[in-house]
Amino acid sequence: MHDVCNYNTYFIQKYNAVGVLGLLPEQKLTVVLRMLAYGASVDHVDEIVRMGKSTILECLVRFCDAIENLYTRDYLRKPTPRDLQRLLRKAKARDFLEDEYDYDALEVFEPDPMNTALTRIYERPMGANGQPMEHELLIRDDRYNNLMIDRYQEMQSLYVHEKRQVDLIEHLWDMKGNHGG
């Protein structure tokens, strides 16, 4: 925090034009770290920290600029061969390399059936001549694949989800009536 505040005085708490004390450096840095760590949007974060959207975006830009300028030379550079050797020695001392392949990924992560279906569509079986094997009618007909992918993307759309939710509520009101309770 001190490095960032010393690099850019924007993060230091000051009085504004009216004479009111501004935001603390901790507040400005917390909002930036929350956005970067959790992938939160400005709309989500502004309600939590009670800061304006433009202030949050300004903090984010200035923070990223400060980190890039302060730490690129030491930490954000490409690793040298010496760095790689040091990291491999550490990993070997911790038996990291041997333990890396001791588990089956399917045992650790639950497979997603939709992801499996999409993978099956995109990864067509290849024949000896490098051409896709066309043993299934659905593989030969790309219209089915495109339709399925379009439907999947439509299901993931927030707008479509909310529209269907409203339509369902209106349908239930028509069927059972809206009695205000």
C-alpha positions as CSV (number, residue, x, y, z in Angstrom):
1,M,0.0,0.0,0.0
2,H,2.8,2.4,0.9
3,D,4.5,1.8,-2.5
4,V,1.3,2.6,-4.4
5,C,0.6,5.7,-2.3
6,N,4.1,7.0,-2.7
7,Y,4.0,6.4,-6.5
8,N,0.6,8.0,-7.0
9,T,-0.7,10.7,-4.7
10,Y,-4.2,10.0,-5.9
11,F,-4.4,7.3,-3.2
12,I,-3.5,9.6,-0.3
13,Q,-6.4,10.9,1.7
14,K,-6.9,14.6,1.1
15,Y,-9.5,17.4,1.6
16,N,-11.8,18.1,-1.4
17,A,-12.8,21.6,-2.6
18,V,-15.6,21.9,0.0
19,G,-13.2,21.0,2.8
20,V,-14.5,17.5,3.4
21,L,-12.0,14.7,4.0
22,G,-11.9,12.3,1.1
23,L,-11.6,8.5,0.9
24,L,-8.9,6.6,2.8
25,P,-6.2,4.8,0.8
26,E,-7.4,1.6,2.3
27,Q,-10.9,2.2,0.8
28,K,-9.5,2.9,-2.7
29,L,-7.2,-0.1,-2.7
30,T,-9.8,-2.4,-1.2
31,V,-12.3,-1.7,-4.0
32,V,-9.6,-2.3,-6.6
33,L,-8.5,-5.5,-5.0
34,R,-12.0,-6.7,-4.7
35,M,-12.7,-6.1,-8.4
36,L,-9.5,-7.9,-9.4
37,A,-9.8,-10.8,-7.0
38,Y,-13.4,-11.6,-7.4
39,G,-14.0,-10.3,-10.9
40,A,-16.7,-8.0,-9.6
41,S,-18.2,-5.3,-11.7
42,V,-18.2,-1.6,-10.9
43,D,-22.0,-1.8,-10.3
44,H,-21.6,-4.5,-7.7
45,V,-18.7,-2.9,-5.9
46,D,-20.1,0.7,-5.8
47,E,-23.0,-0.4,-3.6
48,I,-20.7,-2.1,-1.1
49,V,-18.1,0.6,-0.6
50,R,-20.3,3.7,-1.3
51,M,-18.0,5.2,-4.0
52,G,-18.9,6.6,-7.3
53,K,-18.4,4.5,-10.4
54,S,-16.0,7.0,-12.0
55,T,-14.0,7.1,-8.8
56,I,-13.8,3.3,-8.7
57,L,-12.7,3.1,-12.4
58,E,-10.1,5.9,-11.7
59,C,-8.7,3.9,-8.8
60,L,-8.5,0.8,-10.9
61,V,-6.6,2.5,-13.7
62,R,-4.2,4.3,-11.4
63,F,-3.6,1.1,-9.4
64,C,-2.8,-1.0,-12.4
65,D,-0.5,1.7,-13.7
66,A,1.3,1.9,-10.4
67,I,1.7,-1.8,-10.1
68,E,3.0,-2.1,-13.6
69,N,5.5,0.7,-13.3
70,L,6.7,-0.3,-9.8
71,Y,7.0,-4.1,-10.1
72,T,7.6,-4.9,-13.8
73,R,11.3,-5.0,-13.6
74,D,11.5,-7.3,-10.5
75,Y,8.3,-9.4,-10.5
76,L,6.3,-9.1,-13.7
77,R,9.1,-9.9,-16.1
78,K,9.7,-13.2,-17.9
79,P,11.5,-15.7,-15.8
80,T,15.2,-16.2,-16.6
81,P,16.8,-19.6,-16.8
82,R,18.2,-19.0,-13.3
83,D,14.7,-18.3,-12.0
84,L,13.4,-21.5,-13.6
85,Q,16.2,-23.6,-12.1
86,R,15.5,-22.2,-8.6
87,L,11.7,-22.9,-9.0
88,L,12.3,-26.4,-10.2
89,R,14.7,-27.1,-7.2
90,K,12.0,-25.8,-4.8
91,A,9.3,-27.9,-6.5
92,K,11.5,-31.0,-6.4
93,A,12.3,-30.4,-2.7
94,R,8.5,-30.4,-2.0
95,D,7.9,-33.5,-4.2
96,F,5.6,-31.3,-6.2
97,L,6.5,-32.9,-9.6
98,E,5.8,-36.4,-8.5
99,D,2.5,-35.5,-6.8
100,E,1.2,-33.6,-9.8
101,Y,0.0,-36.7,-11.7
102,D,-1.2,-38.8,-8.7
103,Y,-4.9,-38.1,-9.2
104,D,-7.4,-38.4,-12.0
105,A,-8.9,-35.1,-13.0
106,L,-12.4,-36.7,-13.5
107,E,-12.3,-37.8,-9.9
108,V,-11.5,-34.3,-8.6
109,F,-13.9,-32.3,-10.8
110,E,-17.5,-33.3,-11.6
111,P,-17.9,-33.5,-15.4
112,D,-20.5,-31.1,-16.9
113,P,-22.8,-32.9,-19.3
114,M,-23.3,-29.9,-21.5
115,N,-19.6,-29.2,-21.7
116,T,-19.1,-32.9,-22.7
117,A,-21.7,-32.6,-25.4
118,L,-20.2,-29.4,-26.8
119,T,-16.7,-31.0,-26.7
120,R,-18.0,-34.0,-28.6
121,I,-19.4,-31.7,-31.3
122,Y,-16.3,-29.7,-31.8
123,E,-13.8,-32.5,-31.5
124,R,-14.8,-34.7,-34.4
125,P,-13.1,-38.0,-34.8
126,M,-10.4,-37.9,-37.5
127,G,-9.7,-40.6,-40.0
128,A,-6.4,-41.8,-41.3
129,N,-6.4,-39.2,-44.1
130,G,-6.9,-36.3,-41.8
131,Q,-10.5,-35.9,-42.8
132,P,-13.4,-36.0,-40.2
133,M,-15.0,-39.5,-40.0
134,E,-18.6,-39.0,-41.0
135,H,-20.2,-42.1,-39.5
136,E,-23.0,-40.2,-37.9
137,L,-25.7,-38.2,-39.7
138,L,-25.6,-35.5,-37.1
139,I,-21.8,-34.9,-37.7
140,R,-22.4,-34.5,-41.4
141,D,-25.3,-32.0,-40.8
142,D,-23.9,-28.8,-39.3
143,R,-27.3,-27.3,-39.0
144,Y,-28.0,-29.4,-35.9
145,N,-24.7,-28.4,-34.2
146,N,-25.3,-24.7,-34.9
147,L,-28.9,-24.9,-33.6
148,M,-27.8,-26.7,-30.4
149,I,-25.0,-24.2,-29.7
150,D,-27.3,-21.2,-30.4
151,R,-29.9,-22.6,-28.0
152,Y,-27.2,-23.2,-25.4
153,Q,-26.0,-19.6,-25.7
154,E,-29.6,-18.3,-25.6
155,M,-30.2,-20.2,-22.4
156,Q,-27.1,-18.5,-20.9
157,S,-28.3,-15.0,-21.9
158,L,-29.4,-13.0,-18.9
159,Y,-31.9,-11.0,-21.0
160,V,-33.6,-14.2,-22.3
161,H,-33.6,-15.7,-18.8
162,E,-35.3,-12.7,-17.3
163,K,-37.8,-12.5,-20.1
164,R,-38.8,-16.1,-19.7
165,Q,-39.1,-15.6,-15.9
166,V,-41.5,-12.7,-16.5
167,D,-43.5,-14.7,-19.0
168,L,-43.8,-17.6,-16.6
169,I,-45.0,-15.3,-13.8
170,E,-47.6,-13.8,-16.1
171,H,-48.7,-17.3,-17.2
172,L,-49.1,-18.4,-13.6
173,W,-51.1,-15.2,-12.8
174,D,-53.4,-15.9,-15.8
175,M,-53.9,-19.5,-14.6
176,K,-54.3,-19.0,-10.9
177,G,-55.0,-15.3,-10.7
178,N,-53.1,-12.5,-9.0
179,H,-54.6,-12.1,-5.6
180,G,-52.0,-9.8,-4.3
181,G,-50.6,-12.4,-1.9
